Amino acid sequence: MPATTRKAPLPADHPAPIDALPPRRRAILIAAVGVLMEKGYARASTLEIATRARVSKRELYAEFGSKRGILEALIDSASTEMLVPLAPAEIGDRHALASALTVYGAAALSTLSNPYVLAMYRLAIAEAPGNTELGEILDASGREPNRRALVELMRRGQAAGFVGAGDPGLIAREFFALLIGDLMLWLLVGVAEPPSDQEIRARAERATAALLTLHPV
């Protein structure tokens, strides 16, 4: 049986970004995840998603425009949670920069270890390389906005004299490597358990301290 047709268990809890949405939009996204886990992205139909969400196809298309639009909204809701700590970040001193990085790191790790986000990554992996559309959505709506925001924070930190010289893009990637390590791999294959809030905070603090040590002023 192809990997995309296997049923996967759904997470017990829905991520906060979905919980905070208006009821109809939330219902469609939750239904979409269920259908995707059972059918795969290519075989998931908007009719089945609408049926499970108890809305009409007209309502579904009014909300999202297409199946791709549903996935973009689902991934964007998670990505936005990661970006929130960076949006208003003030970097008046090195301590403020460290604080912004720690809060962002904790938000990023919490989002990436969320069962729904992991489910999307597993599905993208299962369908590649034959179908890369879901992977492209994860990249464009999830990874890229966060990469740009983190690189910009590094640029601002360098301009203010709180981060040493170097390519801000490479420094941003180093931060993620220090933050995530091999955890994402083991989460994806189901060997590791999602870290607790305390573990997430500790990892974010260690990653921040290590990065600033690697790039002294």
C-alpha positions in Angstrom: 0.0 0.0 0.0 1.5 3.4 -0.9 2.6 5.5 2.1 0.1 8.3 1.2 -2.9 6.0 1.8 -2.0 4.8 5.2 -4.0 6.1 8.1 -2.0 8.0 10.7 -3.2 8.7 14.2 -4.2 12.2 14.8 -2.8 14.3 17.6 -5.0 14.5 20.7 -4.8 18.3 20.9 -5.1 21.0 18.3 -2.4 23.7 18.2 -3.2 27.1 19.7 -3.1 28.9 16.3 -6.0 26.8 15.1 -7.9 27.1 18.4 -7.8 30.8 18.1 -9.4 31.0 14.7 -13.1 31.7 13.9 -15.2 28.4 14.3 -15.8 27.8 10.6 -12.2 28.4 9.6 -11.0 26.3 12.4 -13.4 23.4 11.6 -12.2 23.4 7.9 -8.5 23.3 8.9 -9.0 20.5 11.5 -11.0 18.5 8.9 -8.3 19.1 6.3 -5.6 17.6 8.6 -7.8 14.5 9.2 -8.3 14.0 5.5 -4.6 14.6 4.7 -3.4 12.1 7.2 -5.7 9.4 5.8 -5.5 10.2 2.0 -2.3 12.1 1.5 -2.1 15.6 -0.1 -2.6 14.5 -3.7 -5.7 12.4 -3.0 -7.3 14.6 -0.4 -10.4 16.2 -1.9 -12.0 19.5 -1.0 -15.4 17.8 -1.0 -14.4 15.4 1.7 -12.8 18.2 3.7 -16.0 20.3 3.4 -18.1 17.3 4.4 -16.1 16.5 7.5 -16.1 20.2 8.5 -19.9 20.3 7.9 -19.7 23.2 5.5 -20.5 23.6 1.9 -17.8 23.6 -0.8 -18.9 27.2 -1.6 -18.1 28.1 2.0 -14.7 26.3 1.9 -13.7 28.0 -1.3 -14.9 31.4 0.1 -12.5 30.9 3.0 -9.5 29.5 1.3 -9.9 29.5 -2.5 -8.4 26.1 -3.1 -6.9 23.0 -1.4 -3.5 24.6 -1.6 -5.0 27.7 0.1 -6.1 25.5 3.0 -2.6 24.1 3.4 -1.0 27.5 3.2 -3.4 28.8 5.9 -2.7 25.9 8.1 1.1 26.3 7.8 0.9 30.1 8.0 -1.0 29.9 11.3 1.9 27.9 12.8 4.6 30.1 11.2 2.9 33.3 12.6 3.2 31.9 16.1 7.0 31.6 15.6 7.3 35.1 14.2 5.4 36.9 17.0 8.4 37.3 19.3 10.5 38.8 16.6 8.0 41.4 15.3 8.3 44.0 18.2 11.8 42.9 19.3 13.8 45.9 20.6 17.5 45.4 20.7 18.8 48.3 22.8 21.6 46.1 24.3 23.1 42.6 24.0 20.8 41.4 26.9 17.8 42.5 24.9 19.0 40.7 21.8 19.6 37.5 23.9 16.1 37.8 25.3 14.5 38.2 21.8 16.5 35.2 20.6 15.5 33.1 23.6 11.8 33.9 23.3 11.9 33.3 19.5 13.8 30.0 20.0 11.2 28.8 22.5 8.3 29.7 20.2 10.0 28.1 17.2 10.8 24.8 19.0 7.3 24.7 20.5 5.7 25.1 17.1 8.0 22.7 15.3 7.5 19.9 17.9 3.7 20.4 17.8 2.0 17.1 16.7 0.1 18.8 13.8 3.3 20.5 12.4 5.1 17.2 12.7 2.3 15.5 10.8 2.6 18.0 8.0 6.3 17.3 7.7 5.8 13.6 7.8 3.2 13.9 5.0 5.5 16.0 2.8 8.3 13.5 3.3 6.0 10.6 2.4 4.9 12.2 -0.8 8.3 13.3 -2.0 9.9 13.2 -4.5 6.9 12.3 -6.6 4.8 15.2 -5.3 6.7 18.2 -3.8 3.8 20.6 -3.6 3.3 20.2 0.2 7.0 20.6 0.7 7.0 23.8 -1.3 4.1 25.1 0.8 6.0 24.3 4.0 9.0 26.1 2.6 7.2 29.2 1.3 4.7 29.7 4.0 6.6 28.3 7.0 10.4 28.2 6.7 11.1 31.2 4.5 9.2 33.9 6.5 10.9 32.8 9.7 14.3 32.6 8.0 13.9 36.2 6.7 12.8 37.5 10.1 15.6 35.8 12.0 18.2 37.0 9.4 16.9 40.6 9.8 17.2 40.3 13.6 20.8 39.2 13.2 21.5 42.1 10.8 20.0 44.6 13.4 22.1 43.0 16.1 25.3 43.4 14.0 24.4 47.0 13.2 23.9 47.8 16.8 27.2 46.2 17.7 25.8 43.3 19.7 26.7 40.4 17.3 30.1 39.9 15.7 30.8 40.1 12.0 29.7 37.4 9.6 27.0 36.5 7.1 23.7 37.0 9.0 22.1 34.3 7.0 24.8 31.8 8.2 24.5 33.0 11.8 20.7 32.5 11.7 21.2 29.0 10.4 23.7 28.3 13.2 21.2 29.4 15.7 18.6 26.9 14.4 21.2 24.2 14.4 22.1 24.9 18.0 18.4 25.1 18.9 17.1 22.0 17.1 20.1 19.7 16.8 18.9 16.2 15.8 15.7 16.6 17.8 13.5 17.2 14.7 14.7 14.0 13.1 13.8 11.8 16.1 10.5 13.6 16.6 9.6 12.9 13.0 10.4 9.2 13.2 8.5 9.0 16.5 11.4 8.0 18.7 11.5 11.2 20.8 8.7 12.8 22.8 8.0 16.5 22.3 9.9 18.5 24.8 8.2 20.0 27.8 7.9 23.8 28.2 10.8 23.7 30.7 13.0 21.7 28.3 12.1 24.1 25.4 13.0 27.1 27.4 16.3 25.5 28.5 17.2 24.6 24.9 16.4 28.1 23.7 18.6 29.6 26.4 21.5 27.3 25.7 21.3 28.0 21.9 21.2 31.7 22.5 24.2 31.6 24.9 26.2 29.4 22.5 25.5 31.6 19.5 26.5 34.8 21.2 29.7 33.1 22.4 30.5 32.0 18.9 30.0 35.5 17.6 31.5 37.9 20.1 31.6 41.6 19.4 
